[in-house]
Amino acid sequence: MNKVFFTQPIDQYAADAPNPKAPPVKLRMQTPHERLPNWIKIRPKSGPNFERVRDILATTGLHSVCQEAACPNIRDCWDEGTATFMILGKHCTRGCNFCDVLKKAPVGLDLEEPQRLADAVAQLKLKQVVITSVTRDDLPDGGASIFARTIELLRRQDKEVKIELLTPDFGGNKKALYTVLDAGLDVFAHNVETVGRLHKRVRGAARLDRSLDILRAAANYRPRAVIKTGFMVGLGETRDELVELMQQCYSAGVDIITIGQYLRPSLAHLPVERFYHPDEFKELARIGMEEIGLGHVEAGPLVRSSYKAFNQSKHLLETA
């Protein structure tokens, strides 16, 4: 009897398929990097503030998403004396196909991390702090208690400090979400990352409906923080899908959306399907604010959720 081998049709890996699957790493490695267009320019900086931020993070044993996720704005932000802190370690329990953060089983929980972060904020003399984390599906509360403890210590140190948290979805655990919100932050952010059709291809274990549910629950919570999300373009989505995603976020109570170009961290990650022109980002921002009614849309090739974050939310915080 002849054996029959079943193989995955190659077109199901295509980003324009109805339900596209992520191509295996071996297949991704065969797709070379594309040359960046001339409107995407990353100018290296290495001023005294860059060195200072790097040294403080190193001496306190803290991680930043700027480093771990290979953010293209790292030198720009650090040269201004700012950084986005990444708590709960540097190993993520999920392996999203766009992200450069290490996927590895985390070991334990660093209970001293909140104090070290508060000390670093004091050394940097920050009045605005952005904190994110890896996803910790191994913890019952997803690390919510560490987020809350970090806020508590920052407020104890400076009652006026503005705090933005960019959290994972906590596996949909509302109790964990409320633990974070109860701590008293100014901006709550959770990124949807991409359109619904591409979610399984891009985000793996994450789900768009769960992310929208977390955002909706945060928007309905009192006292209410400014609610923010973000997503990437260049992964194979259509314009109509992007408009639909902005409408879904608005319906969930989102105030701010950030839109940036997906840039491939390595050959092992998903390839870029296309690069959006700056004019296309301007049009998406216009649609989001003028047609949909969002409070603010920050859109551009190098825009990231935490990049100059409080410039995005300043007006909304002042009028809250």
Secondary structure as the mmCIF struct_conf table of DSSP 4:
data_model
#
loop_
_struct_conf.conf_type_id
_struct_conf.id
_struct_conf.beg_label_comp_id
_struct_conf.beg_label_asym_id
_struct_conf.beg_label_seq_id
_struct_conf.end_label_comp_id
_struct_conf.end_label_asym_id
_struct_conf.end_label_seq_id
HELX_RH_3T_P HELX_RH_3T_P1 ILE A 10 TYR A 13
BEND BEND1 ALA A 14 ALA A 14
TURN_TY1_P TURN_TY1_P1 ALA A 15 ASP A 16
BEND BEND2 ALA A 17 ASN A 19
HELX_LH_PP_P HELX_LH_PP_P1 PRO A 20 PRO A 24
HELX_RH_AL_P HELX_RH_AL_P1 VAL A 25 ARG A 28
TURN_TY1_P TURN_TY1_P2 MET A 29 GLN A 30
BEND BEND3 THR A 31 THR A 31
HELX_LH_PP_P HELX_LH_PP_P2 PRO A 32 PRO A 37
TURN_TY1_P TURN_TY1_P3 ASN A 38 TRP A 39
HELX_RH_AL_P HELX_RH_AL_P2 PRO A 48 THR A 60
TURN_TY1_P TURN_TY1_P4 GLY A 61 GLY A 61
STRN STRN1 HIS A 63 SER A 64
HELX_RH_AL_P HELX_RH_AL_P3 VAL A 65 GLU A 68
TURN_TY1_P TURN_TY1_P5 ALA A 69 ALA A 70
TURN_TY1_P TURN_TY1_P6 PRO A 72 ASN A 73
HELX_RH_AL_P HELX_RH_AL_P4 ILE A 74 ASP A 79
TURN_TY1_P TURN_TY1_P7 GLU A 80 GLY A 81
STRN STRN2 THR A 84 ILE A 87
BEND BEND4 LEU A 88 LEU A 88
BEND BEND5 LYS A 90 LYS A 90
STRN STRN3 HIS A 91 CYS A 92
BEND BEND6 THR A 93 THR A 93
TURN_TY1_P TURN_TY1_P8 ASN A 97 PHE A 98
BEND BEND7 VAL A 101 VAL A 101
STRN STRN4 LEU A 102 LYS A 103
BEND BEND8 GLY A 108 GLY A 108
TURN_TY1_P TURN_TY1_P9 LEU A 111 GLU A 112
HELX_RH_AL_P HELX_RH_AL_P5 GLU A 113 LEU A 124
TURN_TY1_P TURN_TY1_P10 LYS A 125 LYS A 125
BEND BEND9 LYS A 127 LYS A 127
STRN STRN5 GLN A 128 SER A 133
TURN_TY1_P TURN_TY1_P11 ASP A 137 ASP A 138
BEND BEND10 LEU A 139 LEU A 139
TURN_TY1_P TURN_TY1_P12 PRO A 140 GLY A 143
HELX_RH_AL_P HELX_RH_AL_P6 ALA A 144 GLN A 157
TURN_TY1_P TURN_TY1_P13 LYS A 159 GLU A 160
STRN STRN6 LYS A 162 LEU A 166
HELX_RH_3T_P HELX_RH_3T_P2 PHE A 170 GLY A 172
HELX_RH_AL_P HELX_RH_AL_P7 LYS A 174 ASP A 182
TURN_TY1_P TURN_TY1_P14 ALA A 183 ALA A 183
BEND BEND11 ASP A 186 ASP A 186
STRN STRN7 VAL A 187 ALA A 189
STRN STRN8 GLU A 193 GLU A 193
BEND BEND12 THR A 194 THR A 194
HELX_RH_3T_P HELX_RH_3T_P3 GLY A 196 LEU A 198
HELX_RH_AL_P HELX_RH_AL_P8 HIS A 199 ARG A 203
TURN_TY1_P TURN_TY1_P15 GLY A 204 ALA A 205
HELX_RH_AL_P HELX_RH_AL_P9 LEU A 208 ALA A 219
TURN_TY1_P TURN_TY1_P16 ASN A 220 ASN A 220
BEND BEND13 TYR A 221 PRO A 223
HELX_LH_PP_P HELX_LH_PP_P3 ARG A 224 ALA A 225
STRN STRN9 VAL A 226 VAL A 233
BEND BEND14 LEU A 235 GLY A 236
HELX_RH_AL_P HELX_RH_AL_P10 ARG A 239 SER A 251
TURN_TY1_P TURN_TY1_P17 ALA A 252 GLY A 253
STRN STRN10 ILE A 256 GLN A 261
BEND BEND15 PRO A 265 SER A 266
TURN_TY1_P TURN_TY1_P18 LEU A 267 ALA A 268
BEND BEND16 HIS A 269 HIS A 269
HELX_LH_PP_P HELX_LH_PP_P4 LEU A 270 VAL A 272
HELX_LH_PP_P HELX_LH_PP_P5 PHE A 275 HIS A 277
HELX_RH_AL_P HELX_RH_AL_P11 PRO A 278 ARG A 286
HELX_RH_PI_P HELX_RH_PI_P1 ILE A 287 ILE A 292
BEND BEND17 GLY A 295 GLY A 295
STRN STRN11 HIS A 296 GLY A 300
TURN_TY1_P TURN_TY1_P19 PRO A 301 LEU A 302
TURN_TY1_P TURN_TY1_P20 SER A 305 LYS A 308
HELX_RH_AL_P HELX_RH_AL_P12 ALA A 309 THR A 319
#
